[in-house]
Amino acid sequence: MAISELNIQNALKELLDPNTGRDFIASKSAKNIQINGSDVSLDIVLGYPANSVMDSVKTLVENHLKKLAGIGRVTVNIGSRIVAHKAQQGVTLLPNVKNIIAVASGKGGVGKSTTSVNLALALAAEGATVGLLDADIYGPSQPQMLGISGRPESSDGKSMEPMLAHGIQAMSIGFLVDTDTPMVWRGPMVTGALEQLLRETRWQDLDYLVIDLPPGTGDIQLTLAQKIPVTGAIIVTTPQDIALLDARKGLKMFEKVGIPILGIVENMSTYICSKCGHEEHIFGVGGGALMSKDYNVDLLGSLPLDISIREQTDGGKPTVIAAPDSKIASIYKEIARKAAIKIANAGLDHSSKFPNIVIQNT
């Protein structure tokens, strides 16, 4: 029996991408199907960065198609392409930034900035072009976490070039003021500074911009929700009841302003003794899972309380860079991939395809 394109499409409809749970036809991942006698070649274009799993997906598709009767050689070319997705209604996308991920927490001390930097680095490790904006004007920490010092350059005196570290672009108020200078500013100055950092940085063709928000639900979060095109938000918490109480407030804030919740990250879920290996839930058990169930959002992952995370981040080389093959780095990459898949499955932004309507007196 001769192999046809319909045979290939039907076979791919039966095969689910293990990362998205969708078949390769419904997700429009299968493209450019070519048949030469009994030999078949096709492209699989994933909508999310997937360096860690690309080979396994390629093998999965090849092995599935090889089961077809009468098929010869199967060639699968695999890659990924990230596209822009919708933000909250009435807010247009930024130039050169396809998707913005806000990382938030209801309270301080839950490891939000550490999660933000490792999330950005994990997305980059998976193959995306990534930026990181440190939106904590009062307490910027990303310069130290990324091991960057110095001032951003400006070619025109009006905009700033992002700082570069470990393959990502970064911007922070910490690059513009001395380390020991306190930011004694009122709310309007803080939100104005955030918008300047965001809009006056010459971001270079970003697939994702990760924004590390300060804790709470104040002026900066409100500005973000009203004026900045956020594709989705990630809530960071610990299993502790008090942290979960505040995390719920942060989650509800994003829901009220129409920003989708990509999921929850439970930090410091367990403590593993570096001496004996004993594991203990010192902040409680299952808080993140319960919160995700209550609000019908995904638990993207749980991270241990591990001294190496703190040491590596304080030293300017976060875990994804310092120990890329470690179990903790793999958790960060899985969290990043899950968040990217949530975005990939969301609605596309088509605003650039609509013409501008101009009304003139004639």
One Martini backbone bead per residue (centre of mass of N, CA, C, O) as a GRO file, in nm:
protein
  362
    1MET     BB    1   0.094   0.037   0.024
    2ALA     BB    2   0.065   0.360  -0.022
    3ILE     BB    3   0.189   0.646   0.095
    4SER     BB    4   0.023   0.915   0.258
    5GLU     BB    5  -0.053   1.208   0.404
    6LEU     BB    6  -0.300   1.099   0.553
    7ASN     BB    7  -0.154   0.875   0.705
    8ILE     BB    8   0.028   1.064   0.865
    9GLN     BB    9  -0.189   1.238   1.001
   10ASN     BB   10  -0.339   1.007   1.144
   11ALA     BB   11  -0.096   0.915   1.313
   12LEU     BB   12  -0.053   1.199   1.457
   13LYS     BB   13  -0.339   1.201   1.596
   14GLU     BB   14  -0.249   0.946   1.790
   15LEU     BB   15  -0.013   1.140   1.891
   16LEU     BB   16   0.130   1.252   2.188
   17ASP     BB   17   0.256   1.505   2.349
   18PRO     BB   18   0.401   1.464   2.660
   19ASN     BB   19   0.400   1.782   2.736
   20THR     BB   20   0.090   1.872   2.631
   21GLY     BB   21  -0.135   1.641   2.537
   22ARG     BB   22  -0.112   1.684   2.226
   23ASP     BB   23  -0.146   1.653   1.911
   24PHE     BB   24   0.037   1.723   1.610
   25ILE     BB   25  -0.216   1.846   1.462
   26ALA     BB   26  -0.373   2.025   1.665
   27SER     BB   27  -0.094   2.193   1.726
   28LYS     BB   28   0.063   2.241   1.449
   29SER     BB   29   0.354   2.085   1.438
   30ALA     BB   30   0.305   1.959   1.167
   31LYS     BB   31   0.524   1.992   0.881
   32ASN     BB   32   0.624   1.939   0.571
   33ILE     BB   33   0.512   1.690   0.418
   34GLN     BB   34   0.712   1.430   0.267
   35ILE     BB   35   0.695   1.215  -0.034
   36ASN     BB   36   0.921   0.933  -0.140
   37GLY     BB   37   0.753   0.695  -0.191
   38SER     BB   38   0.832   0.544   0.122
   39ASP     BB   39   0.945   0.809   0.204
   40VAL     BB   40   0.968   1.027   0.498
   41SER     BB   41   0.918   1.382   0.568
   42LEU     BB   42   0.936   1.616   0.856
   43ASP     BB   43   0.813   1.874   1.063
   44ILE     BB   44   0.874   1.972   1.409
   45VAL     BB   45   0.700   2.247   1.571
   46LEU     BB   46   0.744   2.387   1.864
   47GLY     BB   47   0.583   2.620   2.106
   48TYR     BB   48   0.843   2.543   2.282
   49PRO     BB   49   1.105   2.517   2.473
   50ALA     BB   50   1.312   2.186   2.421
   51ASN     BB   51   1.607   2.073   2.457
   52SER     BB   52   1.565   1.834   2.672
   53VAL     BB   53   1.318   1.686   2.471
   54MET     BB   54   1.366   1.673   2.160
   55ASP     BB   55   1.480   1.385   2.111
   56SER     BB   56   1.234   1.230   2.229
   57VAL     BB   57   1.025   1.340   2.029
   58LYS     BB   58   1.161   1.248   1.771
   59THR     BB   59   1.160   0.944   1.838
   60LEU     BB   60   0.858   0.912   1.878
   61VAL     BB   61   0.774   0.982   1.587
   62GLU     BB   62   0.947   0.781   1.431
   63ASN     BB   63   0.843   0.517   1.567
   64HIS     BB   64   0.544   0.557   1.489
   65LEU     BB   65   0.577   0.570   1.173
   66LYS     BB   66   0.729   0.288   1.137
   67LYS     BB   67   0.449   0.119   1.177
   68LEU     BB   68   0.376   0.163   0.902
   69ALA     BB   69   0.267   0.035   0.624
   70GLY     BB   70   0.518   0.074   0.374
   71ILE     BB   71   0.740   0.211   0.515
   72GLY     BB   72   1.041   0.366   0.527
   73ARG     BB   73   1.203   0.629   0.560
   74VAL     BB   74   1.245   0.845   0.853
   75THR     BB   75   1.232   1.212   0.871
   76VAL     BB   76   1.298   1.429   1.153
   77ASN     BB   77   1.251   1.773   1.200
   78ILE     BB   78   1.345   1.966   1.491
   79GLY     BB   79   1.179   2.242   1.668
   80SER     BB   80   1.129   2.593   1.760
   81ARG     BB   81   0.849   2.841   1.803
   82ILE     BB   82   0.799   3.162   1.923
   83VAL     BB   83   0.506   3.338   2.009
   84ALA     BB   84   0.274   3.571   2.041
   85HIS     BB   85   0.059   3.665   2.311
   86LYS     BB   86  -0.184   3.746   2.496
   87ALA     BB   87  -0.295   4.002   2.684
   88GLN     BB   88  -0.443   4.218   2.840
   89GLN     BB   89  -0.692   4.414   2.787
   90GLY     BB   90  -0.574   4.710   2.615
   91VAL     BB   91  -0.273   4.590   2.585
   92THR     BB   92   0.012   4.633   2.423
   93LEU     BB   93   0.279   4.524   2.290
   94LEU     BB   94   0.608   4.501   2.291
   95PRO     BB   95   0.882   4.565   2.142
   96ASN     BB   96   1.073   4.272   2.118
   97VAL     BB   97   0.824   4.130   2.291
   98LYS     BB   98   0.628   3.851   2.318
   99ASN     BB   99   0.660   3.764   2.637
  100ILE     BB  100   0.524   3.803   2.975
  101ILE     BB  101   0.658   3.712   3.299
  102ALA     BB  102   0.525   3.708   3.616
  103VAL     BB  103   0.686   3.714   3.938
  104ALA     BB  104   0.520   3.627   4.244
  105SER     BB  105   0.433   3.741   4.584
  106GLY     BB  106   0.287   3.805   4.891
  107LYS     BB  107   0.576   3.757   5.022
  108GLY     BB  108   0.863   3.757   5.170
  109GLY     BB  109   1.112   3.493   5.170
  110VAL     BB  110   1.034   3.260   4.923
  111GLY     BB  111   1.223   3.284   4.651
  112LYS     BB  112   1.151   3.464   4.396
  113SER     BB  113   1.424   3.562   4.272
  114THR     BB  114   1.548   3.283   4.241
  115THR     BB  115   1.326   3.180   4.054
  116SER     BB  116   1.348   3.392   3.831
  117VAL     BB  117   1.644   3.344   3.739
  118ASN     BB  118   1.612   3.036   3.684
  119LEU     BB  119   1.385   3.062   3.480
  120ALA     BB  120   1.535   3.232   3.271
  121LEU     BB  121   1.775   3.030   3.236
  122ALA     BB  122   1.598   2.787   3.154
  123LEU     BB  123   1.474   2.903   2.897
  124ALA     BB  124   1.749   2.943   2.762
  125ALA     BB  125   1.842   2.642   2.781
  126GLU     BB  126   1.582   2.557   2.596
  127GLY     BB  127   1.611   2.808   2.350
  128ALA     BB  128   1.556   3.092   2.441
  129THR     BB  129   1.491   3.437   2.440
  130VAL     BB  130   1.599   3.628   2.732
  131GLY     BB  131   1.462   3.831   2.993
  132LEU     BB  132   1.539   4.044   3.293
  133LEU     BB  133   1.330   4.214   3.529
  134ASP     BB  134   1.393   4.427   3.801
  135ALA     BB  135   1.110   4.544   4.000
  136ASP     BB  136   1.280   4.600   4.263
  137ILE     BB  137   1.346   4.911   4.368
  138TYR     BB  138   1.420   4.882   4.678
  139GLY     BB  139   1.542   4.555   4.630
  140PRO     BB  140   1.779   4.481   4.437
  141SER     BB  141   1.922   4.142   4.327
  142GLN     BB  142   2.014   4.058   4.032
  143PRO     BB  143   2.307   4.156   4.001
  144GLN     BB  144   2.421   3.944   4.203
  145MET     BB  145   2.290   3.684   4.088
  146LEU     BB  146   2.443   3.746   3.795
  147GLY     BB  147   2.726   3.895   3.828
  148ILE     BB  148   2.675   4.215   3.789
  149SER     BB  149   2.843   4.511   3.674
  150GLY     BB  150   2.773   4.834   3.620
  151ARG     BB  151   2.670   5.016   3.330
  152PRO     BB  152   2.462   5.103   3.104
  153GLU     BB  153   2.436   5.158   2.775
  154SER     BB  154   2.419   5.451   2.537
  155SER     BB  155   2.364   5.554   2.199
  156ASP     BB  156   2.127   5.810   2.240
  157GLY     BB  157   2.050   5.908   2.552
  158LYS     BB  158   1.753   5.739   2.598
  159SER     BB  159   1.858   5.450   2.591
  160MET     BB  160   1.913   5.105   2.693
  161GLU     BB  161   2.127   4.853   2.735
  162PRO     BB  162   2.138   4.549   2.813
  163MET     BB  163   2.250   4.331   3.023
  164LEU     BB  164   2.489   4.058   3.033
  165ALA     BB  165   2.413   3.706   3.137
  166HIS     BB  166   2.419   3.379   3.071
  167GLY     BB  167   2.238   3.453   2.796
  168ILE     BB  168   2.099   3.712   2.917
  169GLN     BB  169   1.886   3.979   2.965
  170ALA     BB  170   1.927   4.283   3.174
  171MET     BB  171   1.737   4.479   3.430
  172SER     BB  172   1.819   4.739   3.683
  173ILE     BB  173   1.843   4.971   3.931
  174GLY     BB  174   2.121   4.850   4.031
  175PHE     BB  175   2.283   4.974   3.774
  176LEU     BB  176   2.217   5.302   3.862
  177VAL     BB  177   2.307   5.247   4.159
  178ASP     BB  178   2.429   5.223   4.449
  179THR     BB  179   2.431   4.969   4.668
  180ASP     BB  180   2.395   5.179   4.940
  181THR     BB  181   2.142   5.310   4.803
  182PRO     BB  182   1.851   5.435   4.892
  183MET     BB  183   1.502   5.419   4.792
  184VAL     BB  184   1.342   5.727   4.860
  185TRP     BB  185   1.031   5.657   4.743
  186ARG     BB  186   0.743   5.706   4.601
  187GLY     BB  187   0.514   5.549   4.416
  188PRO     BB  188   0.526   5.719   4.144
  189MET     BB  189   0.837   5.686   4.112
  190VAL     BB  190   0.845   5.380   4.099
  191THR     BB  191   0.656   5.334   3.853
  192GLY     BB  192   0.821   5.513   3.662
  193ALA     BB  193   1.080   5.345   3.676
  194LEU     BB  194   0.963   5.083   3.566
  195GLU     BB  195   0.877   5.190   3.288
  196GLN     BB  196   1.158   5.278   3.201
  197LEU     BB  197   1.302   5.007   3.220
  198LEU     BB  198   1.115   4.870   3.014
  199ARG     BB  199   1.093   5.092   2.763
  200GLU     BB  200   1.422   5.193   2.764
  201THR     BB  201   1.493   4.912   2.679
  202ARG     BB  202   1.685   4.729   2.430
  203TRP     BB  203   1.539   4.478   2.345
  204GLN     BB  204   1.631   4.152   2.189
  205ASP     BB  205   1.422   3.946   2.069
  206LEU     BB  206   1.203   3.831   2.276
  207ASP     BB  207   1.030   3.560   2.398
  208TYR     BB  208   1.107   3.634   2.707
  209LEU     BB  209   0.994   3.826   2.995
  210VAL     BB  210   1.112   3.842   3.318
  211ILE     BB  211   0.939   3.952   3.614
  212ASP     BB  212   1.064   4.070   3.921
  213LEU     BB  213   0.871   4.109   4.182
  214PRO     BB  214   0.761   4.245   4.440
  215PRO     BB  215   0.613   4.208   4.717
  216GLY     BB  216   0.276   4.198   4.687
  217THR     BB  217  -0.015   4.458   4.620
  218GLY     BB  218   0.085   4.726   4.485
  219ASP     BB  219   0.183   4.964   4.270
  220ILE     BB  220   0.350   4.782   4.081
  221GLN     BB  221   0.132   4.569   4.027
  222LEU     BB  222  -0.078   4.768   3.913
  223THR     BB  223   0.088   4.874   3.677
  224LEU     BB  224   0.130   4.605   3.543
  225ALA     BB  225  -0.180   4.544   3.498
  226GLN     BB  226  -0.248   4.823   3.330
  227LYS     BB  227   0.038   4.876   3.127
  228ILE     BB  228   0.146   4.577   3.105
  229PRO     BB  229   0.201   4.301   2.889
  230VAL     BB  230   0.078   4.019   3.036
  231THR     BB  231   0.066   3.677   2.983
  232GLY     BB  232   0.173   3.574   3.277
  233ALA     BB  233   0.162   3.416   3.607
  234ILE     BB  234   0.377   3.347   3.891
  235ILE     BB  235   0.353   3.173   4.200
  236VAL     BB  236   0.532   3.211   4.503
  237THR     BB  237   0.584   2.960   4.760
  238THR     BB  238   0.524   2.810   5.061
  239PRO     BB  239   0.383   2.571   5.278
  240GLN     BB  240   0.316   2.788   5.457
  241ASP     BB  241   0.036   2.934   5.573
  242ILE     BB  242   0.121   3.235   5.556
  243ALA     BB  243   0.225   3.229   5.265
  244LEU     BB  244  -0.042   3.124   5.138
  245LEU     BB  245  -0.221   3.360   5.218
  246ASP     BB  246  -0.062   3.570   5.040
  247ALA     BB  247  -0.064   3.418   4.769
  248ARG     BB  248  -0.370   3.435   4.727
  249LYS     BB  249  -0.378   3.740   4.688
  250GLY     BB  250  -0.202   3.750   4.437
  251LEU     BB  251  -0.379   3.569   4.262
  252LYS     BB  252  -0.642   3.743   4.278
  253MET     BB  253  -0.525   3.996   4.148
  254PHE     BB  254  -0.476   3.877   3.865
  255GLU     BB  255  -0.765   3.788   3.814
  256LYS     BB  256  -0.899   4.077   3.827
  257VAL     BB  257  -0.701   4.184   3.572
  258GLY     BB  258  -0.670   3.938   3.352
  259ILE     BB  259  -0.430   3.747   3.446
  260PRO     BB  260  -0.288   3.468   3.392
  261ILE     BB  261  -0.224   3.162   3.551
  262LEU     BB  262   0.038   2.939   3.514
  263GLY     BB  263   0.130   2.901   3.828
  264ILE     BB  264   0.289   2.713   4.091
  265VAL     BB  265   0.561   2.761   4.325
  266GLU     BB  266   0.724   2.543   4.551
  267ASN     BB  267   0.919   2.642   4.805
  268MET     BB  268   1.075   2.475   5.044
  269SER     BB  269   0.935   2.185   5.075
  270THR     BB  270   1.219   2.057   5.154
  271TYR     BB  271   1.459   1.912   5.381
  272ILE     BB  272   1.806   1.820   5.323
  273CYS     BB  273   2.050   1.675   5.472
  274SER     BB  274   2.397   1.704   5.415
  275LYS     BB  275   2.485   1.461   5.611
  276CYS     BB  276   2.227   1.227   5.609
  277GLY     BB  277   1.955   1.278   5.412
  278HIS     BB  278   1.731   1.387   5.567
  279GLU     BB  279   1.380   1.439   5.536
  280GLU     BB  280   1.199   1.758   5.581
  281HIS     BB  281   0.888   1.939   5.667
  282ILE     BB  282   0.931   2.249   5.798
  283PHE     BB  283   0.673   2.412   5.631
  284GLY     BB  284   0.518   2.172   5.540
  285VAL     BB  285   0.244   2.002   5.355
  286GLY     BB  286   0.092   2.060   5.041
  287GLY     BB  287   0.018   2.366   4.990
  288GLY     BB  288   0.047   2.404   4.683
  289ALA     BB  289  -0.152   2.180   4.597
  290LEU     BB  290  -0.401   2.297   4.740
  291MET     BB  291  -0.403   2.572   4.596
  292SER     BB  292  -0.427   2.462   4.307
  293LYS     BB  293  -0.698   2.323   4.358
  294ASP     BB  294  -0.870   2.566   4.460
  295TYR     BB  295  -0.784   2.741   4.172
  296ASN     BB  296  -0.725   2.574   3.916
  297VAL     BB  297  -0.406   2.531   3.911
  298ASP     BB  298  -0.082   2.480   3.851
  299LEU     BB  299   0.182   2.276   3.960
  300LEU     BB  300   0.501   2.322   3.843
  301GLY     BB  301   0.670   2.295   4.126
  302SER     BB  302   0.922   2.158   4.358
  303LEU     BB  303   1.150   2.291   4.600
  304PRO     BB  304   1.419   2.275   4.785
  305LEU     BB  305   1.601   2.317   5.080
  306ASP     BB  306   1.915   2.434   4.956
  307ILE     BB  307   2.233   2.549   4.994
  308SER     BB  308   2.321   2.566   4.691
  309ILE     BB  309   2.123   2.780   4.594
  310ARG     BB  310   2.231   3.010   4.769
  311GLU     BB  311   2.533   3.000   4.694
  312GLN     BB  312   2.506   3.035   4.385
  313THR     BB  313   2.343   3.301   4.383
  314ASP     BB  314   2.538   3.475   4.556
  315GLY     BB  315   2.780   3.409   4.334
  316GLY     BB  316   2.639   3.460   4.030
  317LYS     BB  317   2.553   3.130   3.992
  318PRO     BB  318   2.303   2.981   3.926
  319THR     BB  319   2.205   2.658   3.912
  320VAL     BB  320   2.164   2.635   3.599
  321ILE     BB  321   2.476   2.712   3.570
  322ALA     BB  322   2.642   2.563   3.798
  323ALA     BB  323   2.421   2.292   3.775
  324PRO     BB  324   2.281   2.173   3.491
  325ASP     BB  325   2.271   1.842   3.585
  326SER     BB  326   2.091   1.873   3.812
  327LYS     BB  327   1.803   1.821   3.978
  328ILE     BB  328   1.730   2.120   4.023
  329ALA     BB  329   1.765   2.217   3.731
  330SER     BB  330   1.544   2.024   3.619
  331ILE     BB  331   1.313   2.162   3.768
  332TYR     BB  332   1.339   2.440   3.642
  333LYS     BB  333   1.299   2.338   3.348
  334GLU     BB  334   1.018   2.221   3.393
  335ILE     BB  335   0.884   2.481   3.478
  336ALA     BB  336   0.949   2.640   3.222
  337ARG     BB  337   0.807   2.446   3.023
  338LYS     BB  338   0.523   2.461   3.146
  339ALA     BB  339   0.486   2.765   3.111
  340ALA     BB  340   0.531   2.769   2.800
  341ILE     BB  341   0.292   2.581   2.736
  342LYS     BB  342   0.069   2.759   2.847
  343ILE     BB  343   0.126   2.982   2.643
  344ALA     BB  344   0.102   2.814   2.377
  345ASN     BB  345  -0.215   2.743   2.450
  346ALA     BB  346  -0.281   3.019   2.408
  347GLY     BB  347  -0.360   3.302   2.277
  348LEU     BB  348  -0.307   3.490   2.014
  349ASP     BB  349  -0.149   3.767   1.865
  350HIS     BB  350  -0.318   3.994   1.610
  351SER     BB  351  -0.260   4.307   1.605
  352SER     BB  352  -0.043   4.326   1.365
  353LYS     BB  353  -0.268   4.241   1.136
  354PHE     BB  354  -0.404   4.507   1.182
  355PRO     BB  355  -0.506   4.787   1.062
  356ASN     BB  356  -0.487   5.115   1.062
  357ILE     BB  357  -0.730   5.359   1.149
  358VAL     BB  358  -0.790   5.653   0.952
  359ILE     BB  359  -0.942   5.968   1.007
  360GLN     BB  360  -1.041   6.202   0.753
  361ASN     BB  361  -1.078   6.504   0.616
  362THR     BB  362  -1.242   6.568   0.275
   0.00000   0.00000   0.00000
